[in-house]
Amino acid sequence: MKKIVISGLALLAFFKIQAQTPKDSTGYKPTKLKIEEVNLVSSYYRQNGDNASVTGGIGSQKLTDIANVIDVTLVKYGKTGKKHTLDVEIGVDHYTSASSDRVDLQANTSASSSDIRVYPSLLYTAEQIDKGRSFAIGVGSSTEYDYQSFNGTAAFIQKTKDRNGEFTARFQAFLDQVKIIKPIELRQGQDDGGTEARNTFAGSLSYAQAINKNLQVSLTADYVQQTGYLSLPFHRVYLNDGTVSQENLPDTRTKIPIGGRLSYFLGDHLIVRAFYRFYTDDWDMQSHTAELELPVKITPFFSLTPFYRYYDQTRIKYFKAYGEHTAAEQYRTSNYDLSPFHSNFYGIGVRMAPENGLFGNPHWAMLEFRVGHYDRSTDLNANIASVNLKYKV
Amino acid sequence: MKNLFQLAILALVSFTGANCTSLKGYQKSKINDSEMTLAPRKVSKTELSFQSYREGSGGASSGKVGGGCGCN
């Protein structure tokens, strides 16, 4: 953890040196690739509950996660006025999990009780400013002890002639490998090991429109197709005859989420930000998500943002609680993340972006804190605190 | 539910006086305010991660729709 903080500070010191180079005030003359801004996002997450999937829907879900993400944006203008943007991001999470510790029921401090996840990504965007058109391509990965994911992204963005509307088409592919780690009592000798593939392909269409000088809205529709090993091998399912087996789910899943966003400037100090999403899939899950954020601008450079999010989902057709599945059922899970529930998430954010920068330094452009409390109707609750520090060159 | 949705749209349009106007650059000072962005805030990045792990659905939110185990 200390190493991550030191690395982050060293990186920022480097950016400060880079900031001494003269700036192009127009932004349209050819320039070399240079750093435009750096964002540091850190968070601390803690949850507790009593429906761990590893122990078949009973047992502690206590978990902590510390996440640190550094996101660097570099920009270059070409001779024809084309803007090239490169986003380089790396995230590192360290988490501890009481339920993962129960893959081996005999051990309370096995190797699976904590892990580190590393997720770098790279996104290149070429924008033809005069035509209001952009193309983007990106790659990324996510690595954990038992899970490896590689992803690719391609996007096309076209603004309308009057620059008040924007259409986006995006395609994402995730090629994942799940390490097969069975619950210890289901292992036969040294047969544990190997990996299974899980692939996700997602197409997304969205349109954003400024309606008037106070209001803008957007609509997004995704089509997501998953294939491969969609279960997790160490999730136990206890049957009604007292025996134990592994979670087993179909090898395809199609998801269709449709969402809308709205931002409305009400008067001079209050902004209404709203989000609604409807979701359906072919495992019979349907969900509704509604979120409201109300940034209050105390001054032009300081705002408070209370927020509230309501979420409701039906169960997938393969979910049953501990001891309720029968041996005759081909597909089964006792994962409460796929059970019927509703949840409330609420909290507040504070954003500071002084005109002359934080602490009088114009490069430290913005600091934002946010804390939230999450309550799920299955008695899972969580708290999260996050901070975002922006450095502009 | 359908009636409720229609009522919400009607209320929204009435409330905001939503008629599509072609805005000039100088009329976009509020639209371009950093708080007005039509995407999740950067500071909420990790909130979206935990929600995607703890809830069975996701997507249509300008974010990733896969990657990462969320095994716990």
Interface residues (C-beta under 8 A of the other chain):
Chain A: N39 V41 S43 Y45 Q47 V54 Q61 L63 D65 A67 V69 D71 Y95 S97 S99 S100 R117 Y119 G140 S142 E144 D146 Y147 S149 N151 D162 N164 Q172 F174 D176 V178 T200 A202 S204 S206 A208 Q209 A210 I211 N212 K213 N214 L215 Q216 V217 S218 T220 A221 D222 V224 Q226 L232 F234 K255 P257 I258 G259 R261 L262 S263 Y264 F265 I271 R273 F275 R277 Y279 D281 M285 S287 T289 P295 K297 S303 T305 Y311 Q313 I316 D337 L338 S343 F345 G349 R351 A353 E368 F369 R370 G372 Y374 R376 L380 A382 I384 S386 V387 N388
Chain B: L12 T16 G17 A18 N19 C20 T21 S22 L23 Q27 K28 S29 K30 I31 D33 S34 E35 M36 T37 L38 A39 R41 K42 V43 S44 K45 T46 E47 S49 F50 Q51 Y53 R54 E55 G56 S57 G58 G59 A60 S61 S62 K64 V65 G66 G67 G68 C69 C71 N72
